[in-house]
Amino acid sequence: MDKDKDKGKSVVDPSSQGIWVSATELYPSDESDSDAAAAARASRRAPGVFEGGGDPGASCSTASAHAGDPGASSSTAGSHVVAQDITPFEDGQYVRLRNRGRGGYLFASESGRGVTVSLRRRMVNTAWAVQILSASGGRRVLLRGAYGRYLAATRMLAEARSGLLGHHAMQCNFEHRDDHDIEWSVARGKKGSVVLLHVAGVRSRALRANGRYQRWNTGVTLEPYGVNQVSSMMEWEVRVIPQRVERPPYQRRPLALIRWGEDFKAEVEVSFAYACFGHNGRVEYQGWMDMRFDGRSLTALGNEIARRLGNGVQFENMTLCVQAGNFGRPTPLLTDLPLRDDPVNILVFMVNSPGDNLL
């Protein structure tokens, strides 16, 4: 495959790229991960859960599909389902989503594929970058996780014996403009929360947590949505993460905690390339290189890429970004690679290069 042909240009608009997340916010040393501590912090804030401000309400109306437009809805939906207003989400911000029904935060699984609910608030896996798509049919929210992959709805029905309700939610690459599985509408929930909706035809499904009583069940799924049938398990409090210019510390996984699954190998295929923002505001690449990388360590990956680039390049002078799919936005890689053997595309931005401060 000709990688330069397939990946030569990107559609990234740097004006809406999120900057680095504050290290204090992502890795607070003086706060507990417990929901009780989170509640105590919330009581010290002004009323409402939207730390970035804004009206949590969402109006509803009919939306129409526009094939081929990444900002369009997948099809026409009932007027009681699609919300035009996506408050409090704003393009480029980072958020955490706390479930009202059972507590815990929406968590990008370390497999790089699944989605769960976790009390490990300080992990970068609970931070989601917000991307807004606009079209005549209304605005849609995209949520990008720690591995650059997008929160997506699937049609895979969860097995009844798993204790999960509805269809699986996953982390997916953004490969096609008309990939509507990663688009989410916003509806009003109780106490300032939101309900994330995936619309297909006249049906809507709401993102929900599981395990209200079976606490071991941390899976996240989608279940049919009706305005009169909203469970607190479908409601998410949006906690906006204040953004700072400084780079946060990397979050590394102790080697002893790695447990390789039976269906994948320790080696992973990595493609990487020099990248910078061009004069037209788009990401430009300077040739792709491939390698087989043994392990998942971010530090070892950065050192190996630096060695292969040569010319005195050092890991500490690079910003590694993962790009999940042809239309995925570059996402700063702050943690080790996911525990799967899926191929990974890395964009290497040199510190102080054009646009590096936009990442």
C-alpha positions as CSV (number, residue, x, y, z in Angstrom):
1,M,0.0,0.0,0.0
2,D,1.2,3.5,-0.9
3,K,1.0,5.3,2.5
4,D,2.1,8.6,1.1
5,K,-0.8,8.5,-1.3
6,D,-3.3,7.5,1.3
7,K,-2.1,9.8,4.1
8,G,-0.5,12.6,2.3
9,K,-2.8,15.3,3.5
10,S,-5.1,15.8,6.4
11,V,-8.3,17.8,6.9
12,V,-7.3,18.9,10.4
13,D,-8.2,22.5,11.2
14,P,-5.7,23.8,13.8
15,S,-8.0,26.6,14.9
16,S,-10.1,24.1,16.7
17,Q,-7.3,21.9,18.1
18,G,-7.3,21.5,21.9
19,I,-4.1,22.6,23.6
20,W,-2.4,20.6,26.3
21,V,-4.5,19.7,29.3
22,S,-3.3,20.9,32.7
23,A,-1.2,18.4,34.5
24,T,-2.8,19.4,37.7
25,E,-6.2,18.6,36.3
26,L,-5.3,15.3,34.8
27,Y,-3.2,14.0,37.6
28,P,-4.2,15.8,40.8
29,S,-2.1,14.6,43.8
30,D,-4.4,16.0,46.5
31,E,-7.7,14.6,45.4
32,S,-9.4,11.3,45.9
33,D,-10.8,9.4,42.9
34,S,-13.9,8.5,44.9
35,D,-17.4,9.8,44.0
36,A,-17.7,11.1,47.5
37,A,-14.7,13.3,46.9
38,A,-16.1,14.4,43.6
39,A,-19.4,15.3,45.2
40,A,-17.5,17.4,47.8
41,R,-15.7,19.2,45.1
42,A,-18.9,19.9,43.2
43,S,-20.5,21.4,46.4
44,R,-17.7,24.0,46.3
45,R,-18.6,25.1,42.8
46,A,-21.4,27.2,41.7
47,P,-24.7,25.3,41.1
48,G,-24.7,23.2,37.9
49,V,-22.2,20.6,36.8
50,F,-21.0,22.4,33.7
51,E,-17.7,23.7,35.0
52,G,-17.2,25.7,31.8
53,G,-20.6,27.5,32.2
54,G,-23.5,27.5,29.8
55,D,-27.1,26.5,29.7
56,P,-27.5,22.7,30.0
57,G,-30.8,22.7,28.1
58,A,-31.1,21.3,24.7
59,S,-33.9,22.0,22.2
60,C,-35.3,19.3,20.0
61,S,-36.2,19.5,16.3
62,T,-36.1,17.4,13.1
63,A,-32.8,16.8,11.4
64,S,-32.2,15.8,7.8
65,A,-29.4,13.6,6.4
66,H,-26.8,14.9,3.9
67,A,-24.8,12.0,2.5
68,G,-21.1,12.5,2.4
69,D,-21.1,15.5,4.8
70,P,-19.3,14.6,8.1
71,G,-21.4,17.1,10.0
72,A,-24.8,15.7,8.9
73,S,-27.0,13.3,10.8
74,S,-27.3,9.8,9.5
75,S,-31.0,10.3,8.5
76,T,-34.2,12.0,9.3
77,A,-35.2,11.6,13.0
78,G,-38.3,12.2,15.0
79,S,-38.8,15.6,16.4
80,H,-38.7,14.3,20.0
81,V,-35.2,12.8,19.5
82,V,-32.6,15.1,17.9
83,A,-31.3,18.0,19.8
84,Q,-29.9,21.0,17.8
85,D,-28.3,22.6,20.8
86,I,-25.1,20.8,21.9
87,T,-24.5,22.9,25.0
88,P,-22.3,22.6,27.0
89,F,-19.9,21.0,24.5
90,E,-17.5,23.3,22.7
91,D,-15.0,22.5,20.0
92,G,-11.5,21.9,21.2
93,Q,-12.3,21.5,24.9
94,Y,-11.5,18.4,27.0
95,V,-14.2,17.0,29.3
96,R,-14.9,14.1,31.7
97,L,-18.3,12.5,31.6
98,R,-19.5,11.3,35.0
99,N,-22.5,8.9,35.1
100,R,-25.3,10.0,37.4
101,G,-26.7,6.5,37.9
102,R,-23.7,4.7,39.3
103,G,-20.9,7.2,39.5
104,G,-17.6,6.8,37.7
105,Y,-16.3,8.3,34.5
106,L,-16.6,7.3,30.9
107,F,-13.3,5.5,30.3
108,A,-11.4,4.6,27.1
109,S,-10.5,1.0,27.8
110,E,-6.8,0.2,27.7
111,S,-7.6,-2.3,25.0
112,G,-8.0,0.6,22.7
113,R,-11.4,-0.7,21.6
114,G,-13.9,-0.9,24.5
115,V,-15.6,1.7,26.6
116,T,-16.3,1.3,30.3
117,V,-17.1,3.3,33.5
118,S,-14.2,3.8,35.9
119,L,-13.6,5.6,39.2
120,R,-9.9,6.2,38.2
121,R,-10.5,9.9,37.5
122,R,-6.9,10.8,37.4
123,M,-6.1,8.6,34.4
124,V,-5.9,10.3,31.0
125,N,-8.4,7.7,29.7
126,T,-11.2,9.6,31.4
127,A,-10.4,12.8,29.4
128,W,-12.3,13.2,26.0
129,A,-11.5,15.8,23.4
130,V,-14.6,17.4,21.9
131,Q,-15.0,18.0,18.2
132,I,-18.1,19.7,16.8
133,L,-19.4,19.0,13.3
134,S,-21.9,21.5,11.7
135,A,-24.4,21.0,8.9
136,S,-27.8,22.2,7.9
137,G,-29.2,19.3,9.8
138,G,-27.7,20.5,13.1
139,R,-24.5,20.2,15.0
140,R,-23.1,16.9,16.2
141,V,-20.6,16.1,18.9
142,L,-17.6,13.8,18.4
143,L,-15.6,12.6,21.4
144,R,-12.0,11.5,21.0
145,G,-10.3,9.4,23.6
146,A,-6.7,8.9,24.9
147,Y,-5.7,6.7,21.9
148,G,-7.1,9.1,19.3
149,R,-10.1,6.9,18.6
150,Y,-13.7,8.1,18.7
151,L,-16.6,7.1,20.8
152,A,-18.9,5.1,18.5
153,A,-22.2,3.3,18.5
154,T,-22.3,-0.2,17.1
155,R,-25.0,-2.7,16.1
156,M,-23.4,-5.5,18.1
157,L,-26.0,-6.7,20.6
158,A,-24.6,-7.5,24.0
159,E,-25.1,-11.0,25.3
160,A,-27.8,-11.3,27.9
161,R,-25.6,-13.3,30.2
162,S,-23.0,-10.5,30.2
163,G,-25.4,-8.4,32.2
164,L,-25.2,-5.6,29.6
165,L,-28.3,-3.9,28.2
166,G,-28.5,-3.0,24.5
167,H,-25.7,-2.7,21.9
168,H,-22.0,-2.2,22.6
169,A,-20.2,1.2,22.5
170,M,-16.7,1.1,21.1
171,Q,-13.6,3.2,20.3
172,C,-13.3,3.5,16.5
173,N,-11.1,5.1,13.9
174,F,-12.5,8.0,11.8
175,E,-11.9,6.5,8.3
176,H,-14.8,8.0,6.2
177,R,-16.5,11.3,6.0
178,D,-19.9,9.8,6.2
179,D,-19.1,7.7,9.3
180,H,-22.2,8.6,11.3
181,D,-21.5,6.0,14.0
182,I,-19.3,8.5,15.8
183,E,-21.8,11.3,15.8
184,W,-23.7,12.2,18.9
185,S,-26.7,14.5,19.6
186,V,-27.4,16.0,23.0
187,A,-30.6,16.0,25.0
188,R,-31.4,17.4,28.4
189,G,-31.0,15.2,31.5
190,K,-31.9,15.8,35.1
191,K,-29.9,18.1,37.4
192,G,-28.0,19.7,34.6
193,S,-26.8,16.4,33.0
194,V,-27.0,15.5,29.4
195,V,-28.1,12.4,27.4
196,L,-25.8,11.4,24.5
197,L,-27.9,10.2,21.6
198,H,-27.0,8.2,18.5
199,V,-29.7,8.8,15.8
200,A,-30.4,6.3,13.0
201,G,-33.6,6.7,11.0
202,V,-36.5,7.4,13.3
203,R,-34.8,5.6,16.2
204,S,-32.5,7.0,18.8
205,R,-30.3,5.1,21.2
206,A,-28.8,6.6,24.4
207,L,-25.4,6.0,25.7
208,R,-25.7,4.3,29.1
209,A,-23.7,2.8,31.9
210,N,-24.5,-0.6,33.4
211,G,-24.1,-2.2,36.8
212,R,-26.3,0.0,39.1
213,Y,-26.5,-3.0,41.4
214,Q,-23.9,-5.4,40.0
215,R,-20.9,-3.1,40.5
216,W,-18.5,-5.4,38.7
217,N,-20.4,-4.7,35.5
218,T,-18.7,-1.6,34.2
219,G,-19.6,-1.9,30.5
220,V,-21.1,1.0,28.5
221,T,-23.8,0.3,25.9
222,L,-26.6,1.9,23.9
223,E,-30.3,1.5,24.7
224,P,-33.5,2.7,22.9
225,Y,-34.3,6.3,24.1
226,G,-37.6,7.9,24.8
227,V,-38.2,11.2,26.5
228,N,-40.4,9.6,29.1
229,Q,-38.1,6.6,29.7
230,V,-34.8,8.3,30.7
231,S,-32.8,6.4,33.3
232,S,-30.1,8.1,35.4
233,M,-27.8,5.5,33.9
234,M,-28.2,7.4,30.6
235,E,-27.4,10.8,32.2
236,W,-23.9,12.2,32.1
237,E,-22.5,15.1,34.0
238,V,-20.1,17.1,31.8
239,R,-17.0,18.1,33.8
240,V,-15.0,20.6,31.6
241,I,-11.2,20.3,32.1
242,P,-9.5,23.7,32.2
243,Q,-6.8,23.9,29.6
244,R,-3.2,25.1,30.0
245,V,-0.3,25.6,27.7
246,E,2.2,23.4,29.6
247,R,2.6,19.8,28.7
248,P,1.4,17.3,31.4
249,P,3.6,14.5,32.6
250,Y,3.3,11.2,30.7
251,Q,1.2,8.5,32.3
252,R,3.0,5.2,32.1
253,R,1.8,1.7,32.9
254,P,4.1,-0.4,35.2
255,L,5.4,-3.3,33.1
256,A,4.3,-5.8,35.8
257,L,0.6,-4.8,35.2
258,I,0.7,-5.7,31.5
259,R,-1.3,-8.9,30.8
260,W,-1.1,-10.0,27.2
261,G,-4.3,-11.5,25.8
262,E,-4.4,-14.8,23.9
263,D,-5.6,-13.2,20.7
264,F,-2.9,-10.6,20.2
265,K,0.9,-10.4,20.2
266,A,3.4,-8.2,22.1
267,E,4.6,-6.7,18.8
268,V,2.6,-3.9,17.1
269,E,3.0,-2.3,13.7
270,V,3.8,1.4,13.9
271,S,3.8,3.9,11.1
272,F,5.3,7.3,11.8
273,A,6.1,10.5,10.0
274,Y,7.4,14.0,10.5
275,A,4.5,16.4,10.7
276,C,3.9,20.1,10.9
277,F,1.1,22.6,10.2
278,G,1.4,24.2,6.8
279,H,0.5,27.7,5.7
280,N,-3.0,26.6,4.8
281,G,-3.6,25.5,8.3
282,R,-3.5,21.8,7.5
283,V,-1.2,19.0,8.8
284,E,1.5,18.1,6.3
285,Y,3.6,14.9,6.4
286,Q,7.1,14.3,5.3
287,G,7.2,10.6,4.4
288,W,6.1,7.6,6.3
289,M,8.3,4.9,7.9
290,D,7.2,1.5,9.2
291,M,8.5,-0.6,12.0
292,R,7.5,-3.5,14.3
293,F,7.6,-2.3,17.9
294,D,7.9,-4.8,20.8
295,G,5.9,-3.7,23.8
296,R,3.6,-0.8,24.6
297,S,5.9,1.6,26.5
298,L,5.5,5.2,25.4
299,T,9.0,6.0,26.5
300,A,10.5,3.1,24.6
301,L,8.4,4.0,21.5
302,G,9.6,7.7,21.6
303,N,13.2,6.7,22.0
304,E,13.0,4.2,19.1
305,I,11.3,6.7,16.8
306,A,14.0,9.3,17.7
307,R,16.7,6.8,17.0
308,R,15.3,6.0,13.6
309,L,14.8,9.6,12.7
310,G,18.5,10.3,13.5
311,N,20.1,13.8,13.2
312,G,20.3,14.1,17.0
313,V,16.6,14.0,17.5
314,Q,15.6,13.3,21.2
315,F,12.3,12.1,22.5
316,E,12.0,15.0,24.9
317,N,12.1,17.4,21.9
318,M,9.1,15.6,20.2
319,T,5.4,15.6,20.6
320,L,4.0,12.2,19.5
321,C,0.4,12.3,18.3
322,V,-1.7,9.4,17.3
323,Q,-4.0,9.7,14.3
324,A,-6.9,7.2,14.3
325,G,-8.1,7.1,10.7
326,N,-7.8,9.3,7.6
327,F,-10.1,11.9,9.1
328,G,-9.0,11.6,12.7
329,R,-7.5,14.6,14.4
330,P,-4.0,14.2,15.8
331,T,-4.2,13.5,19.5
332,P,-1.2,13.9,21.8
333,L,-0.2,10.5,23.1
334,L,0.2,10.8,26.9
335,T,0.1,7.2,27.9
336,D,1.3,3.8,26.7
337,L,-0.1,2.2,23.6
338,P,-3.3,0.2,24.0
339,L,-3.1,-3.5,24.9
340,R,-4.0,-4.7,21.4
341,D,-1.9,-5.4,18.3
342,D,-3.9,-3.0,16.1
343,P,-1.7,-0.9,13.8
344,V,-0.8,2.6,15.0
345,N,-0.1,5.8,13.1
346,I,2.1,8.3,14.8
347,L,2.7,11.9,13.8
348,V,5.9,13.4,15.1
349,F,5.8,17.1,15.8
350,M,9.1,18.7,16.8
351,V,8.9,21.1,19.7
352,N,8.7,24.7,18.5
353,S,7.9,23.7,15.0
354,P,5.0,25.5,13.2
355,G,1.8,24.7,15.0
356,D,3.3,22.7,17.8
357,N,1.7,25.0,20.3
358,L,-1.7,24.2,18.9
359,L,-1.6,20.5,20.0
